[in-house]
């Protein structure tokens, strides 16, 4: 599966929420997420726990660029028992790289997920994930329209994943 993605640093989400409502985006819920990243040879590998009720094993590759980036990803849904067992197996074999804890306000606009994230230790961000369904060109058109409508070019674009940002903060101390 593929997405076109962008991450920006934000200070105040209220104007963004107003813009999302004006666009006709709908609020899809608040997600308490815990992402446990594991060391891996290529890309990023994590187990995501959502609200203590949903569990996923995710591998993705994405370039570290500030502008739009194509993310290739695979998701395996897990039961709680499978999640616990997999975590027990991965920790001694691959080692935990970092854990990211965040509260995500999820908004949906057509084929795009808009995340308003508050990440422990990092602050507030907005992420766009425009799903590539039929063609990359159509996804990019929707993605570009959201960047324009939300004035995202006025924000600082972030190249790295939250995991990398947390590791950089930790190492930098």
PyMOL commands that set and color helices and strands:
alter all, ss='L'
color gray80, all
select helices_A, chain A and resi 14-23+80-94+136-149+152-154+162-171
alter helices_A, ss='H'
color red, helices_A
select strands_A, chain A and resi 2-10+26-38+44-50+54-62+69-78+96-109+112-119+123-131+156-157
alter strands_A, ss='S'
color yellow, strands_A
deselect
rebuild
show_as cartoon
